[in-house]
Structure formats: structure tokens, C-alpha cells
Amino acid sequence: MTEENTINQEMLEIVKALTAKVEAIEKTLFAKDNLLMKAGLVVANTPVPIMDNNTANINVDNMDWSDIHKMVEKAGGQ
């Protein structure tokens, strides 16, 4: 084997080993009798942070520039 083939074979073995480890971790984490998840130490579904600043309902395409500047000043901009 050439050096390049040897390196490719080694990389393939590393990827296979990492894949097997990730699969084992997933099986352990999501097992129905997993004590860590039952104890609340591991959470699979976490809440997503949401920023609500009441600007989602504002339609700026029909606003005048003066209205937009007023809205920015009201929000604390310069």
C-alpha cells in the first residue's frame, strides 16, 4: 500500500470508530430506562429563547421615513 492509501484507511477506521461511539451514546441517552434523563440531569428537548419586542406586526414598507425615525427613537436608537 502506498502512504496515501494507508492514511485514507486510517482515516476511515477513525470515522468508523467515532460513528460507533456516537451511536452507543445515543442509545444510552435515549434508552427508556435511562436514569440520567429520569432524574432530570439530561434534557433532550430544551426550550428555544424568543425575543418579543412587539415589532413583528409592524409593516414598514408603507411607512414614511419620518415615521420610521420616530419608531427608532422610541425604541432607544439614535
Secondary structure, DSSP 8 states (H G I E B T S, - for coil): --HHHHHHHHHHHHHHHHHHHHHHHHHHHT-TT-HHHHTTSS-SS--------S-TT--GGG--HHHHHHHHHHHT--
